[in-house]
């Protein structure tokens, strides 16, 4: 083996052009595959960075965000979010858990500044967790101490734990932060410690990772009247626990279901009529919690699987190239090989020699591929998470880990064997007699079948890659240019958070009117309209609808509708046309009747063919059915950033100036919370420069404590909304282009080698009267015969691949003829360019020179 290794390195040194080409080709193929596997490992395969993650189990098997009110959950009654009261009930009655922790399903927006500082508050993400959160995961502090049960009491002084990332990046690893008091949303909190590096909590997501962890009971302090903590049906917590050794998870799940139903039974009196019909059908599941709450896995797994397959196809094309190069070398040296066999070398010895050389090449290419993989992973992380948001922290590293390095080693060895098998097989079947007969005289079709098969396979694979890339590019374009139901040109969204300024509810409408007036004074701004949430900003509120004059709907009937609270001029600012009636106007005040504007989907769903204007409806309870009077119908707008293939769902809008006086505490809390508007829609035709800076100065003049996250054009908003789709489309196009180049290089190499081997044959043909055109047509015909067979195999495979990825497509058919034709045309042009040079070289052969060479 050592002799074979020495010989392999000697052969590579003697052929630097061949070695360089092979290593670069392998580095691209292995690097692309390793880059995708790096993300697959960290997002889909890795456990939480905590002690003994295999002992962790999660109650609830779905990822939901961020609030779910009521005693029923989901169409299938599968609970995955829980209330504080329900959590305490599980913790008290389930000793099978050595610890059971709760964490907020969403995040708490925080305004943070050190006590005594006069600067603007730093916007951060918070997460409410139970006092035993860190103990459950076996996490030790980096400095200071971590939260304990005693900190999670209503009477305890407010404390916070800082993440290592924020401590390092924002506070420069300053140890004095421990013990210091910080104003968080206007309330004094003492930072008691810093979490260890690498610990990001119990949930990996693509954004909004926690910068501070706060005790659950401080939710009462920060959220005040809008708090969910004391509401038994206010579900906003994920539950993860550490199960004691020897406990059977199936038996524990059965016990949890009994506890769950006993708790629900104790709240039947509080349920609405629909919940009373369904509560006994509610259930929950216990699943392995070693990976935590798998938010990012659920979001990215389909895309990563698709990219891993695409990268594998690129690697196969690269293997085809290398196999062809090795075949060419093997056929060129077959006389030498025949002499070796004539001198006594065994077939096993020759096969081993060929395989050792190919594996050495593959390992060198794999080492170079790690560098490519590192750069590729950083590119993917930028495309997936950081585009337009450089401060977004996602705890996914581009650096290769031990499992990734082992994967690279394995894929390198496998690749070396894969592209070395054909040359080794050809080598082992060399005939010693050929050494005496002059094996270089000509090459018949039978001898080049392996090379032709590889070219056919590369062509087929390239069609699949190019077709997939074209489908994803068209899908992304369709997503970004669909009819959203409103105008995006010249529109901006400013993100604010009045809750960080400790405004009282009665201060909000005057505040938004001052904001409205002040922003309209900015040169170029035509209209302004604050809103709870703007279209495509990523959220809306949701409730069940009850229509006056109609009976209580069935328990399983879908009555849900999204809604948002807005200021007058909202629809005009967006350029969303009214279909019937009028929009929300200045005359809709606190003293006038409660009004609402609904969309077309709402009118069709709840009023069929009736005129909805003048009709009344309310939310969730039949006693509230007369709350709002419909004064207008607006065209359907795409509001949410998901379910693009589904029709726009029912939605309504109500004025900021009006407040409904509910007699139910939960409804009162939601009503108060809904008046804190988070978005300001700005219409500034012509896109005047410096919009964010001007808006920031205007808001400071209204109130220096008003927190502004940023101002984005709708172009940037939509770009972020489709970031995952953009990543997948960009990478599939990159892989498609790479596969095309590799296939073209492979075809060029085979054609060039074929011309060289057939030099004497071409000389004889030309001596017998064949002209240059005939020779060119012969070489091109040979190339396009292989490409044609590859297309015949690749087109049906491309259609099949499109069908497999149909869930990733929007507005384009998996068998789109234009996309497939584009892929075929690209491959045909590349093949023409790759084979034209060898064809012209063949046509320039001088017959006498060719014959003398024999």
NORRAFEN-V176235 format. One record per residue. N is the residue number from 1. RES is the residue in three letters. PHI is phi as a letter, one per 20 degrees, with the letter a starting at -180 (999 if undefined). OMEGA is omega in whole degrees, 0 to 359 (* if undefined). D_LAST is the distance of its C-alpha to the last C-alpha in whole Angstrom. Layout:
N&RES&PHI&OMEGA&D_LAST  N&RES&PHI&OMEGA&D_LAST
This chain:
1&UNK&999&178&37  2&UNK&f&178&38  3&UNK&f&179&35  4&UNK&f&179&33  5&UNK&f&178&35  6&UNK&f&180&34  7&UNK&f&180&30  8&UNK&f&180&30  9&UNK&f&178&32  10&UNK&f&179&29  11&UNK&f&180&26  12&UNK&f&177&28  13&UNK&f&181&29  14&UNK&f&181&25  15&UNK&c&185&25  16&UNK&f&180&28  17&UNK&f&178&27  18&UNK&f&183&26  19&UNK&f&181&29  20&UNK&f&179&31  21&UNK&g&182&30  22&UNK&f&183&31  23&UNK&f&179&34  24&UNK&f&179&35  25&UNK&f&180&34  26&UNK&f&180&36  27&UNK&g&179&39  28&UNK&f&182&40  29&UNK&f&181&40  30&UNK&f&180&42  31&UNK&f&179&44  32&UNK&f&180&45  33&UNK&f&181&46  34&UNK&f&179&48  35&UNK&g&179&50  36&UNK&f&180&51  37&UNK&f&177&52  38&UNK&g&179&54  39&UNK&f&178&56  40&UNK&g&181&56  41&UNK&f&185&57  42&UNK&f&184&60  43&UNK&e&190&61  44&UNK&d&188&61  45&UNK&d&188&60  46&UNK&e&175&62  47&UNK&e&176&66  48&UNK&f&179&69  49&UNK&f&183&69  50&UNK&c&180&72  51&UNK&f&174&73  52&UNK&l&181&73  53&UNK&f&181&71  54&UNK&f&179&71  55&UNK&e&184&75  56&UNK&e&177&75  57&UNK&c&183&76  58&UNK&d&174&77  59&UNK&e&186&80  60&UNK&o&185&78  61&UNK&d&177&74  62&UNK&c&177&74  63&UNK&e&181&73  64&UNK&c&177&76  65&UNK&b&5&77  66&UNK&c&178&80  67&UNK&c&176&83  68&UNK&b&181&84  69&UNK&e&175&88  70&UNK&o&181&90  71&UNK&d&172&90  72&UNK&c&186&87  73&UNK&b&176&84  74&UNK&m&179&81  75&UNK&f&182&80  76&UNK&e&179&80  77&UNK&m&184&83  78&UNK&e&181&80  79&UNK&f&174&82  80&UNK&c&173&80  81&UNK&d&187&82  82&UNK&c&177&85  83&UNK&e&179&88  84&UNK&f&180&90  85&UNK&f&179&93  86&UNK&f&177&90  87&UNK&f&180&88  88&UNK&f&178&91  89&UNK&f&177&92  90&UNK&f&184&89  91&UNK&f&183&89  92&UNK&f&189&93  93&UNK&d&183&92  94&UNK&c&180&89  95&UNK&f&177&89  96&UNK&f&173&86  97&UNK&e&172&84  98&UNK&f&173&85  99&UNK&b&176&84  100&UNK&c&185&84  101&UNK&d&176&83  102&UNK&c&176&83  103&UNK&b&181&81  104&UNK&f&181&81  105&UNK&f&178&79  106&UNK&d&175&78  107&UNK&b&180&79  108&UNK&d&177&82  109&UNK&f&184&82  110&UNK&c&167&83  111&UNK&d&190&85  112&UNK&c&170&85  113&UNK&b&182&86  114&UNK&f&181&88  115&UNK&g&180&92  116&UNK&n&179&93  117&UNK&f&179&90  118&UNK&d&181&91  119&UNK&f&179&87  120&UNK&f&181&86  121&UNK&f&177&85  122&UNK&e&182&81  123&UNK&e&183&80  124&UNK&c&175&79  125&UNK&e&176&78  126&UNK&d&176&81  127&UNK&b&176&81  128&UNK&f&180&84  129&UNK&c&178&84  130&UNK&f&183&86  131&UNK&f&181&88  132&UNK&e&185&86  133&UNK&g&184&82  134&UNK&f&178&81  135&UNK&f&179&82  136&UNK&g&183&81  137&UNK&e&178&77  138&UNK&m&184&78  139&UNK&e&177&77  140&UNK&d&182&79  141&UNK&f&172&80  142&UNK&f&169&78  143&UNK&b&181&81  144&UNK&m&177&84  145&UNK&c&178&85  146&UNK&d&186&84  147&UNK&f&177&86  148&UNK&c&179&89  149&UNK&g&181&91  150&UNK&f&179&94  151&UNK&f&184&92  152&UNK&d&176&92  153&UNK&c&183&95  154&UNK&f&182&97  155&UNK&e&184&99  156&UNK&f&175&97  157&UNK&f&181&96  158&UNK&f&179&93  159&UNK&c&179&90  160&UNK&b&173&86  161&UNK&d&183&83  162&UNK&e&176&80  163&UNK&f&180&76  164&UNK&f&182&74  165&UNK&g&181&72  166&UNK&f&179&75  167&UNK&g&182&77  168&UNK&f&187&73  169&UNK&f&185&72  170&UNK&e&188&76  171&UNK&d&172&78  172&UNK&l&180&76  173&UNK&l&180&76  174&UNK&f&183&80  175&UNK&f&181&82  176&UNK&f&178&85  177&UNK&f&178&84  178&UNK&f&183&86  179&UNK&n&180&89  180&UNK&e&179&89  181&UNK&e&178&91  182&UNK&c&173&89  183&UNK&e&178&90  184&UNK&d&185&88  185&UNK&l&176&89  186&UNK&n&181&92  187&UNK&d&182&93  188&UNK&f&176&93  189&UNK&c&176&91  190&UNK&e&176&90  191&UNK&f&185&87  192&UNK&e&181&87  193&UNK&a&179&83  194&UNK&c&179&80  195&UNK&f&182&77  196&UNK&f&177&74  197&UNK&f&180&71  198&UNK&n&179&69  199&UNK&e&181&72  200&UNK&d&182&72  201&UNK&o&183&74  202&UNK&d&183&74  203&UNK&b&175&72  204&UNK&d&180&68  205&UNK&c&184&68  206&UNK&e&179&66  207&UNK&r&178&69  208&UNK&l&175&73  209&UNK&f&186&73  210&UNK&f&172&76  211&UNK&e&177&77  212&UNK&c&171&80  213&UNK&d&182&82  214&UNK&c&176&85  215&UNK&f&181&88  216&UNK&g&184&88  217&UNK&f&178&92  218&UNK&f&174&91  219&UNK&f&176&90  220&UNK&f&182&94  221&UNK&f&186&94  222&UNK&f&184&91  223&UNK&e&174&91  224&UNK&l&184&95  225&UNK&f&181&96  226&UNK&e&184&93  227&UNK&f&178&92  228&UNK&d&192&91  229&UNK&f&186&92  230&UNK&e&179&95  231&UNK&e&184&94  232&UNK&f&178&94  233&UNK&d&176&91  234&UNK&e&186&90  235&UNK&e&180&86  236&UNK&b&185&84  237&UNK&c&166&83  238&UNK&e&182&80  239&UNK&c&177&81  240&UNK&c&181&79  241&UNK&c&176&80  242&UNK&d&184&80  243&UNK&e&180&80  244&UNK&f&178&82  245&UNK&g&177&80  246&UNK&n&180&81  247&UNK&f&179&82  248&UNK&e&183&80  249&UNK&g&180&79  250&UNK&f&178&79  251&UNK&f&179&83  252&UNK&f&178&83  253&UNK&f&179&82  254&UNK&f&179&85  255&UNK&f&179&87  256&UNK&f&179&86  257&UNK&f&178&86  258&UNK&f&179&90  259&UNK&f&181&91  260&UNK&f&181&89  261&UNK&f&175&91  262&UNK&f&179&95  263&UNK&f&178&94  264&UNK&g&181&93  265&UNK&f&180&97  266&UNK&f&181&99  267&UNK&d&181&98  268&UNK&g&181&98  269&UNK&f&182&101  270&UNK&e&186&99  271&UNK&e&174&96  272&UNK&e&186&96  273&UNK&g&180&97  274&UNK&f&180&93  275&UNK&f&179&92  276&UNK&f&179&95  277&UNK&f&190&94  278&UNK&d&191&90  279&UNK&f&181&91  280&UNK&f&179&91  281&UNK&e&181&87  282&UNK&f&182&86  283&UNK&b&174&84  284&UNK&b&181&82  285&UNK&c&176&79  286&UNK&d&181&78  287&UNK&c&178&74  288&UNK&g&183&72  289&UNK&d&181&73  290&UNK&f&178&70  291&UNK&e&180&68  292&UNK&m&175&72  293&UNK&e&193&72  294&UNK&e&182&69  295&UNK&f&182&69  296&UNK&f&178&66  297&UNK&f&180&64  298&UNK&f&184&66  299&UNK&f&191&65  300&UNK&d&189&61  301&UNK&f&180&60  302&UNK&f&179&58  303&UNK&f&180&57  304&UNK&f&176&55  305&UNK&f&179&54  306&UNK&f&181&52  307&UNK&f&178&51  308&UNK&f&177&49  309&UNK&f&179&48  310&UNK&f&179&46  311&UNK&f&176&45  312&UNK&f&177&44  313&UNK&f&177&42  314&UNK&f&179&40  315&UNK&f&178&39  316&UNK&f&177&38  317&UNK&f&178&35  318&UNK&f&177&35  319&UNK&f&177&34  320&UNK&g&178&31  321&UNK&f&182&30  322&UNK&f&178&29  323&UNK&f&178&28  324&UNK&f&178&25  325&UNK&f&180&24  326&UNK&f&177&25  327&UNK&f&180&23  328&UNK&g&179&20  329&UNK&f&181&20  330&UNK&f&180&20  331&UNK&f&178&17  332&UNK&f&183&15  333&UNK&d&186&17  334&UNK&f&176&17  335&UNK&f&178&15  336&UNK&f&180&18  337&UNK&f&179&20  338&UNK&f&178&19  339&UNK&f&177&20  340&UNK&g&181&23  341&UNK&f&179&24  342&UNK&f&179&23  343&UNK&e&172&25  344&UNK&o&179&28  345&UNK&f&180&28  346&UNK&e&177&30  347&UNK&f&179&29  348&UNK&g&180&33  349&UNK&f&181&31  350&UNK&f&177&28  351&UNK&f&180&30  352&UNK&f&179&33  353&UNK&g&181&30  354&UNK&f&181&29  355&UNK&f&178&32  356&UNK&f&180&33  357&UNK&f&181&31  358&UNK&f&178&32  359&UNK&f&176&35  360&UNK&g&177&35  361&UNK&g&183&34  362&UNK&f&180&36  363&UNK&f&176&39  364&UNK&f&177&38  365&UNK&f&178&38  366&UNK&f&178&41  367&UNK&f&176&43  368&UNK&f&180&42  369&UNK&f&178&43  370&UNK&f&177&46  371&UNK&f&177&46  372&UNK&f&181&45  373&UNK&f&180&48  374&UNK&f&178&51  375&UNK&f&179&50  376&UNK&f&179&50  377&UNK&f&178&53  378&UNK&f&177&55  379&UNK&f&181&53  380&UNK&f&179&55  381&UNK&f&177&58  382&UNK&f&181&58  383&UNK&f&187&58  384&UNK&e&192&60  385&UNK&c&193&63  386&UNK&d&182&63  387&UNK&f&179&62  388&UNK&m&182&65  389&UNK&b&185&67  390&UNK&f&181&66  391&UNK&e&180&69  392&UNK&f&182&68  393&UNK&e&176&68  394&UNK&c&185&66  395&UNK&f&176&65  396&UNK&c&186&62  397&UNK&d&176&60  398&UNK&e&182&56  399&UNK&f&181&56  400&UNK&f&178&54  401&UNK&e&179&56  402&UNK&g&178&55  403&UNK&g&180&55  404&UNK&f&178&52  405&UNK&f&177&50  406&UNK&f&176&50  407&UNK&f&180&49  408&UNK&f&178&46  409&UNK&f&182&45  410&UNK&f&182&45  411&UNK&f&178&43  412&UNK&f&180&41  413&UNK&f&179&40  414&UNK&f&178&40  415&UNK&f&179&38  416&UNK&f&178&35  417&UNK&f&184&36  418&UNK&f&182&35  419&UNK&e&178&32  420&UNK&e&184&31  421&UNK&f&183&31  422&UNK&f&177&28  423&UNK&g&181&26  424&UNK&f&179&28  425&UNK&f&179&28  426&UNK&f&181&24  427&UNK&f&184&24  428&UNK&f&182&26  429&UNK&d&176&25  430&UNK&f&182&21  431&UNK&d&182&21  432&UNK&g&182&20  433&UNK&f&182&18  434&UNK&f&179&15  435&UNK&f&182&15  436&UNK&e&185&14  437&UNK&e&182&12  438&UNK&n&188&9  439&UNK&f&186&11  440&UNK&e&189&9  441&UNK&f&179&7  442&UNK&b&179&10  443&UNK&c&178&14  444&UNK&f&181&17  445&UNK&f&183&20  446&UNK&f&183&22  447&UNK&f&184&20  448&UNK&d&182&21  449&UNK&f&181&24  450&UNK&f&179&26  451&UNK&f&180&24  452&UNK&f&179&26  453&UNK&f&179&29  454&UNK&f&178&30  455&UNK&f&178&29  456&UNK&f&179&32  457&UNK&f&178&34  458&UNK&f&179&34  459&UNK&f&179&34  460&UNK&f&180&37  461&UNK&f&180&39  462&UNK&f&177&38  463&UNK&f&179&40  464&UNK&f&181&43  465&UNK&f&182&43  466&UNK&f&179&43  467&UNK&f&178&46  468&UNK&f&179&48  469&UNK&f&180&48  470&UNK&f&178&49  471&UNK&f&181&52  472&UNK&f&179&53  473&UNK&f&178&53  474&UNK&f&179&55  475&UNK&f&179&57  476&UNK&f&179&58  477&UNK&f&179&59  478&UNK&f&179&61  479&UNK&f&185&63  480&UNK&f&184&63  481&UNK&d&177&64  482&UNK&f&177&67  483&UNK&e&182&70  484&UNK&e&180&72  485&UNK&n&177&75  486&UNK&b&182&76  487&UNK&e&177&75  488&UNK&d&183&73  489&UNK&f&177&72  490&UNK&m&180&74  491&UNK&d&180&76  492&UNK&c&170&76  493&UNK&c&171&77  494&UNK&d&181&79  495&UNK&e&179&79  496&UNK&c&174&83  497&UNK&b&181&85  498&UNK&f&181&88  499&UNK&f&180&89  500&UNK&f&182&88  501&UNK&e&179&91  502&UNK&l&176&94  503&UNK&f&174&95  504&UNK&e&184&98  505&UNK&g&183&97  506&UNK&f&179&100  507&UNK&e&192&98  508&UNK&f&182&95  509&UNK&f&175&96  510&UNK&g&178&97  511&UNK&f&183&94  512&UNK&f&176&92  513&UNK&f&177&94  514&UNK&f&177&94  515&UNK&f&180&90  516&UNK&g&182&90  517&UNK&f&184&92  518&UNK&f&181&90  519&UNK&f&179&87  520&UNK&f&180&88  521&UNK&e&178&89  522&UNK&f&180&85  523&UNK&g&179&84  524&UNK&n&180&82  525&UNK&e&182&83  526&UNK&e&181&84  527&UNK&b&180&85  528&UNK&c&178&85  529&UNK&b&172&86  530&UNK&f&181&86  531&UNK&b&175&85  532&UNK&g&173&85  533&UNK&b&176&81  534&UNK&e&178&79  535&UNK&g&177&77  536&UNK&m&175&73  537&UNK&e&172&75  538&UNK&o&183&74  539&UNK&b&169&78  540&UNK&a&173&81  541&UNK&e&185&84  542&UNK&c&178&84  543&UNK&b&173&87  544&UNK&e&184&89  545&UNK&d&173&91  546&UNK&c&185&94  547&UNK&d&179&95  548&UNK&f&180&99  549&UNK&n&178&100  550&UNK&d&183&98  551&UNK&f&175&98  552&UNK&g&182&96  553&UNK&f&178&93  554&UNK&f&186&91  555&UNK&f&182&90  556&UNK&d&179&87  557&UNK&f&181&87  558&UNK&f&179&84  559&UNK&d&186&87  560&UNK&f&175&85  561&UNK&b&174&84  562&UNK&e&176&83  563&UNK&b&179&85  564&UNK&b&178&86  565&UNK&d&187&89  566&UNK&c&173&88  567&UNK&e&178&90  568&UNK&g&180&91  569&UNK&n&184&88  570&UNK&f&184&86  571&UNK&f&178&84  572&UNK&f&179&85  573&UNK&f&180&83  574&UNK&e&185&80  575&UNK&m&178&80  576&UNK&e&187&81  577&UNK&f&174&83  578&UNK&e&178&86  579&UNK&e&178&86  580&UNK&c&172&90  581&UNK&m&185&93  582&UNK&c&178&92  583&UNK&e&176&91  584&UNK&f&189&92  585&UNK&c&181&94  586&UNK&f&181&97  587&UNK&f&176&100  588&UNK&e&185&98  589&UNK&d&181&100  590&UNK&f&185&102  591&UNK&e&180&105  592&UNK&e&182&104  593&UNK&f&181&102  594&UNK&f&185&99  595&UNK&c&177&96  596&UNK&b&170&93  597&UNK&d&181&90  598&UNK&d&176&87  599&UNK&e&183&84  600&UNK&f&180&83  601&UNK&f&178&82  602&UNK&f&181&85  603&UNK&f&180&87  604&UNK&f&184&85  605&UNK&f&189&85  606&UNK&d&183&89  607&UNK&c&176&91  608&UNK&l&183&89  609&UNK&e&179&90  610&UNK&f&173&93  611&UNK&f&184&93  612&UNK&f&183&93  613&UNK&f&182&95  614&UNK&n&178&98  615&UNK&f&183&97  616&UNK&c&178&98  617&UNK&b&176&95  618&UNK&b&184&95  619&UNK&d&164&93  620&UNK&m&181&93  621&UNK&c&181&97  622&UNK&f&179&99  623&UNK&f&178&101  624&UNK&e&187&99  625&UNK&f&180&98  626&UNK&e&187&100  627&UNK&f&187&99  628&UNK&d&172&97  629&UNK&d&180&97  630&UNK&f&180&94  631&UNK&d&181&95  632&UNK&a&176&91  633&UNK&c&180&88  634&UNK&d&178&85  635&UNK&f&179&81  636&UNK&g&177&79  637&UNK&d&174&77  638&UNK&f&187&74  639&UNK&d&185&76  640&UNK&e&185&74  641&UNK&e&178&71  642&UNK&b&180&69  643&UNK&l&183&70  644&UNK&f&181&68  645&UNK&e&180&67  646&UNK&e&177&71  647&UNK&f&176&74  648&UNK&g&183&76  649&UNK&e&178&79  650&UNK&g&181&82  651&UNK&b&175&84  652&UNK&b&182&87  653&UNK&c&180&88  654&UNK&c&184&91  655&UNK&f&174&93  656&UNK&f&186&93  657&UNK&f&187&97  658&UNK&d&179&98  659&UNK&c&178&99  660&UNK&e&179&99  661&UNK&e&179&102  662&UNK&e&177&101  663&UNK&e&179&103  664&UNK&d&183&100  665&UNK&g&180&99  666&UNK&f&179&96  667&UNK&f&178&96  668&UNK&f&180&98  669&UNK&f&180&95  670&UNK&f&179&92  671&UNK&f&179&94  672&UNK&f&183&95  673&UNK&f&185&91  674&UNK&f&180&90  675&UNK&e&177&92  676&UNK&e&186&89  677&UNK&e&187&87  678&UNK&d&183&83  679&UNK&c&171&82  680&UNK&c&177&83  681&UNK&e&183&81  682&UNK&c&175&81  683&UNK&d&180&80  684&UNK&c&182&79  685&UNK&g&178&77  686&UNK&n&179&75  687&UNK&l&179&74  688&UNK&f&184&76  689&UNK&f&175&74  690&UNK&m&185&76  691&UNK&f&183&77  692&UNK&f&181&77  693&UNK&f&179&79  694&UNK&f&178&81  695&UNK&f&180&82  696&UNK&f&179&82  697&UNK&f&179&85  698&UNK&f&181&87  699&UNK&f&177&87  700&UNK&f&179&88  701&UNK&f&176&91  702&UNK&f&179&92  703&UNK&a&181&92  704&UNK&f&182&90  705&UNK&e&180&90  706&UNK&f&185&88  707&UNK&e&175&84  708&UNK&d&178&82  709&UNK&f&181&78  710&UNK&r&177&76  711&UNK&c&184&76  712&UNK&c&171&73  713&UNK&f&179&72  714&UNK&f&175&71  715&UNK&f&179&68  716&UNK&f&179&67  717&UNK&f&181&70  718&UNK&f&178&67  719&UNK&f&178&64  720&UNK&f&179&66  721&UNK&g&184&67  722&UNK&d&183&63  723&UNK&f&180&62  724&UNK&f&178&60  725&UNK&f&179&59  726&UNK&f&178&57  727&UNK&f&183&56  728&UNK&f&180&54  729&UNK&f&181&53  730&UNK&f&183&52  731&UNK&f&177&50  732&UNK&f&176&48  733&UNK&f&178&47  734&UNK&f&178&46  735&UNK&f&178&44  736&UNK&f&178&43  737&UNK&f&180&41  738&UNK&f&178&40  739&UNK&f&179&38  740&UNK&f&180&37  741&UNK&f&180&35  742&UNK&f&179&34  743&UNK&f&179&32  744&UNK&f&178&31  745&UNK&f&179&29  746&UNK&f&179&28  747&UNK&f&178&27  748&UNK&g&181&25  749&UNK&f&181&23  750&UNK&f&181&22  751&UNK&f&179&21  752&UNK&f&179&19  753&UNK&f&180&17  754&UNK&f&179&17  755&UNK&f&180&15  756&UNK&f&183&13  757&UNK&f&183&12  758&UNK&d&183&12  759&UNK&g&182&10  760&UNK&f&179&7  761&UNK&f&179&11  762&UNK&f&178&13  763&UNK&f&179&11  764&UNK&f&180&11  765&UNK&g&181&15  766&UNK&f&178&16  767&UNK&f&180&15  768&UNK&e&172&17  769&UNK&o&178&20  770&UNK&f&179&20  771&UNK&e&183&22  772&UNK&f&179&21  773&UNK&f&179&24  774&UNK&f&180&23  775&UNK&f&179&20  776&UNK&f&180&23  777&UNK&f&180&25  778&UNK&f&181&22  779&UNK&f&179&21  780&UNK&f&179&25  781&UNK&f&178&26  782&UNK&f&181&24  783&UNK&f&186&26  784&UNK&f&170&29  785&UNK&f&178&29  786&UNK&f&180&29  787&UNK&f&180&32  788&UNK&f&178&34  789&UNK&f&178&34  790&UNK&f&177&35  791&UNK&f&181&38  792&UNK&f&177&39  793&UNK&e&187&39  794&UNK&f&183&40  795&UNK&f&176&43  796&UNK&f&178&45  797&UNK&f&178&45  798&UNK&f&177&46  799&UNK&f&177&49  800&UNK&f&178&50  801&UNK&f&178&49  802&UNK&f&179&52  803&UNK&f&180&54  804&UNK&f&182&54  805&UNK&d&184&55  806&UNK&f&179&57  807&UNK&f&179&60  808&UNK&e&187&58  809&UNK&d&177&58  810&UNK&c&175&61  811&UNK&m&179&61  812&UNK&b&181&58  813&UNK&e&179&57  814&UNK&f&181&54  815&UNK&d&183&52  816&UNK&g&185&53  817&UNK&f&180&50  818&UNK&f&181&50  819&UNK&f&180&49  820&UNK&f&178&46  821&UNK&f&178&45  822&UNK&f&179&45  823&UNK&f&180&43  824&UNK&f&180&40  825&UNK&f&180&40  826&UNK&f&180&39  827&UNK&f&180&37  828&UNK&f&178&35  829&UNK&f&179&35  830&UNK&f&179&34  831&UNK&f&179&31  832&UNK&f&180&31  833&UNK&f&183&30  834&UNK&f&184&28  835&UNK&e&183&25  836&UNK&f&182&26  837&UNK&f&176&24  838&UNK&f&180&21  839&UNK&f&179&21  840&UNK&f&178&22  841&UNK&f&179&19  842&UNK&f&182&17  843&UNK&f&182&19  844&UNK&e&180&18  845&UNK&f&175&14  846&UNK&e&185&13  847&UNK&g&184&12  848&UNK&f&179&10  849&UNK&f&181&9  850&UNK&f&182&7  851&UNK&f&179&6  852&UNK&f&183&5  853&UNK&f&177&4  854&UNK&e&*&0
